[in-house]
Amino acid sequence: MTIAGLLLAAGGARRFGSQKLVAPLGGVPLVRQAAAPLIAVMDATFVVVGHEAAAVRDALTGLPVAFVINHAWSEGLSTSLRAGVAVLPADVDAVVIALGDQPALAAGAFDAVIHEWRATQRPIVVTRYDGTRGHPVLFAREMFGELAALEGDAGARHLVERSAERVAYVDVSSPMPLDVDTSADLARLRGGIDGAR
C-alpha cells in the first residue's frame, strides 16, 4: 500500500507577524523540522505552500518533497487540504496530514496512525493527546472525495465528527506537541531544545 504525507505549510502566520515557518529552531527552519519525520516514514511527501511560498520552498531545499501551490491560501485551511488531495497520484491508498508549524511530532506518531489504519481498516485515524484530537491524521482513499469538498478554515474536523464509526484513534498519554502560532510559542520550543542540550 502506498501512503503519502501531506504537510500543510501555506498559512499567513498572522499572529506571528512574519513567516514563522522559516524561523530557526535549533539552527534549522521550523518547517524543515516538521517535514523530516514525515519524510522518514512516507512513500512520498507533498508540501502545500502559499504565503511567501518561495521562502518556504527554500527552507526545504534538498529534501525529497513535491510542492503544491495553494493560490487560495488566505481562504482557510480547507483550501490547502483540497490542493494537496488534488495532486495525490492514483496509487496512493492513504494520506497522512501534518502541520508545518508543529515541528515536535516524532516519526513514531506517523508510524502509529499507519499501524492503526492497517489494523482497523477505518478510513480515518486520528491521534489523541490526553483525550484531545491532534495531528497526525490519516485519511484513506475513500475519504479523498469528502476532503476535496471541504470549505472554510476548520480543516477536516467535521469529517472526523460526522461519523464516529469511521474513526479509529491512537491515544497518546502526553500533552499535544506545540503548534507555533506566536513568537512566544517559538521561544518555548527553543527553550526546550536548549534545555535538552
N, C-alpha and C positions, 0 to 999 in steps of 0.2 A: 504494500500500500504506500502511496506517495503522500507525504504530508508537507504542506508548505507553511512557512512562517510569514506573518504579516505584521510589520512594525509600523504603527501609526505615528508619523512624525511631521505632520502638516500644519499643526495649530499655530495660532498667532502669539502665544505666550504673553497675553495682555497683562497679567498680574506680575509677571517677572520684569517687564519693562524693556527687555531686549531678547534676542534669540537665545533662549536658555539651552537649547539642545546642543549648542556648540560651546557652552561654558565648560571649563575644565573641571574634572573631578579626578583627583589622584593623577593629574597630568594628562588625562585622556578626555576627549569631548564626551559629554553626558550621553549623547545619542549613540556613540560608539560603544560605550559601556553597556547600554541597553541592548544593542544589536548582537553583541558577542555570544551570550548564552543561547540566543535564539538560533543563530547560525550554526552553533556547535551541534544542535540536535536535529534541525530540519533538513529535509531533502533539498529544499530551495527556500530562499528568503526574499521577500518583496518589501520594499520600504516606500511608504506613501509620503511624499513631500509636497509642500505647498508654500507656506510663508517662508520667505528667504530660502527658497529651495536650493540655490547654488551653494550657500554656506553649509547647509545640512549635508548635501552630497559630498562636499569637500571633506567634511568631518568623517565621512565613511570611506574615503579613498582607499582602494586596495582590498576592500572586503568583498566577498563573493555574494553580492546582493544585486537585485534588479530594482530600478527605481520606477515609481509610478507617480506621475504629476497629477495632483488634485487642484485644478484651477478654481474650484468652488470651495476651497478650504474654509473660507470665512462663514460659510453657511452651516457649519456644525460637523460634529464627529461622524454622522451618518454618511456624509459625502466621501470621507476617506475610506470608510468600510466599502461603500459602493464602488469606488475607484479601484480598490485593491482586489475585490472579488471579481471584478470585470476582466482582469488580466490573468487570472489563475488558469494555467493550462488544463486541458480536458482530462489529463490523467491524475489530477490532484484529487485525492479521496477525502481530505480534511484540511482545514486551515486553523492554525493556532495564532491567536491575536495577542499582541503585546503593545505596550506604550513606549514611545521614545523618551518620555520623561520619567521612566521608572527603571533606573539602572541597577537596582539592588536585587532583581529577580535572578535566581540561580538556575543553571541548566536543569537541575533536578526538578524544578517546578514544571518545566516543559515536558520532561520525561514522564512525570506523574499524570498529567492530563492525557497524554497519548496512551499510557498504560491503562488508564481508567476507561477510555473510549474503546480500546480493543477488548477489554474485559466485559464491558456492559453493552456495547453497541448502541448506546444512547447517542442521539445526534448532537447533543450539546453537553459539554463537560466544563464545569466552572470550578475555579479554585476559591475556597473559602478560608479566610484567616480569622480564627476565633469567632466563626459564625458570620462574618461579613464577606459578601461576594467581592472578588477582585480578579486580577489577571495572574496568569494567562487563562484565556478561554478558548476552547476548541469547538469548532462547528464542522460537522460532517457535510459532505457534498449535498445531501438532501436539503440542507438549510440555505444553500447559496442563493436560491431564488428569493427567499424571505430577506436575506441580508441585502440583496440588490434592490429591494423595495423600501428600505429604511429611509426615514426623513427626520430632520431636526438634529438636536445636539445631544440626545440621550444615548446614542450608540445603539447597541443591541440589547439593552436592558429589558425592554418589553418582550423580546423574543424568549428570554430566559423565564420571565414571569408568566407568560401566556399559557404554557402547558407544562406543569410540573413533571408529568410522566416522561417528557422528552429529555429531562435534565439529570445528569449524574454530577456528583460533587467530589472534589478532592479536598479533604479537610486538613488544614494546617493549624497546629496549636501554637501559633505565634502571631504577633501583630503584622498587619499588612505592610509590605515594603513601601517606603515613602515615594509618593509622586512629587516631583519637583515643580511646584507651582509658583513659588516666590523665592527671592534671594535668601530668605531665612531658611527655607527648606534645604537649599543647596548648602548653606553653612552648616546645618545639622548633619547632612551626609558627609561633608568634608571633615567635620569633627570626628565622626565615626571612623573614617579612613585613617585620620591621623592618630586616633586612639589605638587603632589596631596595629599600627606600626610600632 
